[in-house]
Amino acid sequence: MENLKPINPLSLKTTLTLRYDVTQSPTLQKLTWKDLYKEKENISINILENTIKKNIFNSINESDPKNIAISLSGGIDSSLVLLLLKEVFPNSKINAFSIKFSNSIDETIKARDIANHVGVSHKIISVDDYFEKLPLVISRTGLPFWDIHWYYVAEQAKPISNYLVSGDGGDELFGGYTFRYSKFLSLINPNSTPQDKIKAYLECHLRDHVPDQSEIFAQNSNFSWSEIYDLLIPYFDNPLNPLEQLFLADYNGKLLYNFSIFNNKILESFKIKSITPLISNEMINYSNKMDLHQKYNLNKNVGKLPLRKILEKYKMMHFFDNEKLGFSVNTINLWKNSGNELCKNYLLDSKLVQDSWISEDWILKHIHKKELEIRYINKFFGLLAFEIWYRIHITHEMNSNSKI
């Protein structure tokens, strides 16, 4: 079938290799190394707290809104924003929403305890059939991403409020991805070249790509790792500290070209205003002025230090003894329960394969395996989302009402 509109090869390659699409127009400001390479300031936690509160108030733009919805994962970022939201609007009814995925770790109990402590309403959204609304979400957003949990939150929030507050951005701005920092540092040395650091950085994102990544793509994609390296080189070829280089790459990665864009498009489809006080321009600028050690303790491998200090001030840090996973579906169980069959249904008769974008050999090599490594599962889910996107927006044989 002849394509009715072109597909951008770079979009396909970066989405399926980095899990973000560099061809999209960001909703946040893009940062360069010069934004972080400036004289550092001792930004107090009082300044940060007041900046968050001010942004919440200005974004909602009502003196006394009746109802406000907030996404509450139970982690430091969303809990801090919930706490300060309650401080700013003590008389409003605040409705916190948490997601419980079937056959996955349940952290809604912690979220419930935090909501009770702050004194707000709490609702758990149970999601049993994770991919049920994948065509609908891809149709509404126009983006081929499979992590659609934000849609389920927005769907429940809409009847209650025209605002949805979140703690997005805390990890990227204040050093929250601690599980990869020590690994990154262990893979580099003072003599590492920018390309060495890029390869180390990609090694810290093993769920985003697979060892035979280049074999996924067919002729029309024209994949090469050098093209991926060229996209990342500005973040690592500069005078910044290696960890600040990593922070820069993280910010300009999934936050800039996936999470913020995708989440905003979902909320726009519901006519809900997104409130993200941790990634206001003021907070981004303050975080750039902060010394690395104000954000992250290398010896203890603990990040988000300023946000933790605000929570300590309100005596809430006892909720966060364990590592927080966030809204996270167990992809291995999802693969075994329904994902494998869905991928077989769509990828063994793939339009992306027929049009020479994706390799049939790679699909056949892995899709029938009884035990599949988690990053291959993630890759198949990425291919599934792109296949559905292709059938909706390119070949037009699916639409928002299609059932899978």
N, C-alpha and C positions, 0 to 999 in steps of 0.2 A: 504493500500500500504506500502510495506517495505521501510524504509528510505534508501537512497543511500549513505548517510554519516551521522555521528552522529550530534546531536545538543547539545551544551553545556548548561546544565540547569542553570548554574550561569549567562551566557549571557542573557538568557531569563528572569530570575528573576530580575536582576539588570536593564536591559533595560526597563522593564515594571514597575519597582518600583521607580528607581532613574532617569530614562531617560538618563542613560549612561551605557556603557558596560565595566565592569572592567576586562574582559578577553582580551581586545584589547591591542596592544603594543603602548604606547604613542609616539607622535612625539615631545613632550616637556619634559623637565626634571621634574621628580616627586619631590615634596618637602616633607620634614619631619619637625616636630616641631623644630628640631635643626637648620634648615635653618633660622627660624624666631627668635629663642631664642639666639640672639647674641647681642653684644653691638651695640646700634643704632648710626647712623651717621646723621648729618645734611646735607642731599643731596640737593644741590641747584637746582632750576628749570633750571638754565643755563646748569648744567650737564645733566639733563634729556633731555632738548631740543637738546643739541648737540649729545647726545647718539642716540636719535631718528633719527636725520638727518644723522648721520654716518651710522646707520644701513640701512636706505633707500638707501643711495649711494652705500654701499658695496653689498647689496642684488641685486640691479639692475645691477651692474657691467658693466655699460656702461657710458661713459662720457657725452654723449648727445643723449639719446634714443629719437626716433621720436615720439612714442606714448606710453602712460602709462594709464592703466585703474585703477580706484579706486571705491570701493563700498562705497557709501555715504548715510548713513541713516538719517543724519541731527542731530545726537547726538554729544556729546562732543568728543568722541574718534575718530570717522571717520573724523569729521571736523578738529580736531587738526592735524591728520595725513595728510589730504589733504593740509592744510596750509603749513606744513613743507615740504611736497612733492614738492609743488610749489616753496618753497624757495631753495630746493636742485637742482631742474631741471626747472629753469625759462624759458628755451627756448624750452622745450618739450611740445607737445600737450597732456594735461591731460584730460582724459575723465571720468567724474564722472557718475556713474549709481545708480539710486534709483528705488525702487520697489513700485508700487501702486497695492494693492490687492483689488479686487472687494468687496463691502459691508464691508469695513474696514476703520479705521481712516486713512486719507490721510495726511502724513507728508512730501510728496514730495515737497510741496510748500516751506516749510522751507529749505529743502535740495537745492532746486533751488536757493533760495536767498543766501545761503551760497556759492554755486558754483559761482554765479555771483559776489559776493563780492571778492572771491579769484581770479576770472578771469579765470575760466576753463569751458570747455564744459560740458553740463549736459544733460543726457538722462533719461527719465522715462520709466521703463519697466512695462507695464500693464499686470497683471496676472489675468485672469478671471476664468480659470478652474485649480484650484490649484493642484489637484491630477492627472491631465492628464499625467504627466511624472513620476509618482511615480514608476511604474515598471522599467522604464528606469534607473532612478537614483539608485534604489536598486540593479539593475543588475550590474551597473557600479561600485558602491562602495562596494558591498557585505555586506552592513550594513542595519539593519532594522529600520531606522529612517525616520519619516514622515515630519519633518521640512526641506523641500527641496528648500527653497528660494535661497540658494547659487548657485544652479544649473542654475537658470534663469539668475543670474548675470553673471556667467561664460560663459553661452551660448552667451550672447550679447557682452561680452568683447573679446572673442576669435578672431573674425575677425579684431579687432582693435589693440590688443596688446598681447604679450606673458607674460605680467606681470599683476597681479591683486593685488592691495594694499588694505589693510583693517585696521580697528582700533580694531581688536579683542584683548581681554585681558585686556582692561582698567578697566572694572568692577571688575574683579577678583583680579588684582594687586593693584588697588588704591581705593578700597572701593566704588564701584558704585551701589551695590545692597542695597541702603538705605531703600527701602521699607520693608526689612526683618530684618534689624539690631535692630531697636527699639523693634520689636515684640520678637525677640530672647532674648533680655535682660530682657523683661518683664516676660518671662516664666522661667527664672532661678534666683537663688539667690546664695550667697556665699557658701551655704552648698550643692549645687547641685552636684550630682555625675556625672561622665562622661556619664553614661547611661541617666541620666536626661537631660543632655545637648544634647545628640544625639536625644532624643525624641523631645526636643524643636526645634532643628535644622530641623527635618523632619516636624514639625508643620509649619515651615516657608516656606515649599515647598509643599503646599497643592495641587498644580496643577500636581504634579508628581505621587501622589498615591491617593487612595480613601479609605473611612472608612472600606469597606469590601475587602480590597486589598488581603488578604490571600485567599479569596474565588474565586479569578480569576483563580488560578492555580489548575491543576489536578494532578493525582497521580505521573506521571513521573517527574514533576517539583520539588516536595518535598519542597515546600516553607516554610520558617520560618522567622519571624522577627529577631530572634536572629542571624541568618546568616547575615542579613543586618546590624545589630548593630555591629557585629564583624568587618565588613569592615570599619566602620566609627570610631571605638574606638581609633585608633592611633591619630586621629585629635583632640580628646577631652580629652584624658587621658595623660596630659602633663602639664608643668608649665606655659604655655602661658596664656596671657590675654584671657578671653572668646571670645572677638571679633576677636582676632588674630586666635583663634582656628577655628572660623567660616570662616575667610578668607582662612585658610589652607584647610578646607573641600571644600570650593567653588572652589578653584584653582584645587584641586585634584579630582574634580567631573566632571561636564559637559565640562569644558574647556579642561581638560586633556584627557577625555575618550569619548567625543562626538564631540564638536565643531571643535577642531583642527584636529582630525583624519578624520571626515566626510568631512569637507571643503577641506582638502588636497587631499583626494581621488577624490573628484569632480574635482578639478583643475588638478590633474594628468591625469584624463580621457580626458581632453581637451589639455593636454601638456602646461598648463599655470603655470608659477612660482608664488607661493604664497609669498607675501611680507607682513609680520606682524611685524612692527617695535616696537609695544608696548609689544610684548612677546619675544623679543630677549633675549638671556642669560644675556646680560648686564642689560637690564631693569628689568628682574626678580630678579637678584642679588641686584640691587639698591633698588627695592621695598621692599625686605626683610630687608634691612638695615635701612629703614625709620621707625620712630616712628609712632605708630598707629594714633596719633593726627596730624601728617603731612598729612595723607591721608583723615581722616574723622573727621568732626566736630559733636560730639555727641549732643551738645545742639541745633544746628540748623538742625541736620539730613541731612548734606550735605557731599557728598563724592567726590572723585577724585580731591582733593584740588590742588595738584601739576599741574595737567593737566589744571585745571581752571586758575591757575596763568599764565601759558604760554599763554593761550587764552586772558587773560586780558592784557598781555604785547602787544599783537597784536590788542587790542581793538575789540575783537570779542565776548565777553561774553554777549552782548545784544541779541544774537540769542538764548540764552539758558535759558530764564526765566522760561519756563514750563518744567515739567517732560518729558523726552524723552522716547518714547516707543520702538524705534528701528523698524526694519522690523518685523511687527507683523500682521498676518492675524487674523481677527475676527473669532474665532473658533465656536462661537455660530451660527453666520450667515452661516458659511461654513457647519456646521452640518445640518442646516435646508434646505439649498439649494441643497446640493448634498451628504454630508458626511454620513448622516443617511442611505440613500439608498445604498451607496457603502458598508457600513459596513454590512448592511443586506445581500447584494449580496454575500459577501465573508465569513462573520462570522456565518451566519446561515447554511452554508455548510462548516464549518471550518475543514481544514486538521489538524490544531493544536489540535482541539477538538477530531477528530477521532484517533489521535495518543496519546491521553491522556496527552497533555501538558497544555491545557487550559480547564476550566470548561464550559460546555454548559449551565449549570444551571445559572451561573453568567451572561452570554450573554443574555439569555432569560429573566432574571429578569429585565434587564435595557434597552434593545435595542428598545423596542416598546413604551417606555414612551414618551408622548408628550412634556413634559418639562424635560430637563436633565441638572443637574448641570454641570458647565464648566469642572470640573476635571474628571467627567465621560466621557464627550465628548473627552477630551484629551486622556483618557485611551482607548477609542474605536479607536481613530486614531492611537495610539501606537499599538494596537492589529491588526488593518488593515495593518499597515506597516510590522509587524512581520509575518502576514499571507501571504502577498505577497512575502516577503523574503523567507518564507518556501516553497512556491510553485515554486519559481525560483531556489533556491539553494539546496533544499532537495528533493522534489518530481519531480522537473523539468517539471511541467505541464504548467509553464509560462516562458516567456523570456523577453528580453528587448523590444521587439516589441509588447508585449501584451497590448491591450487596456482595460481600466477599465471604 
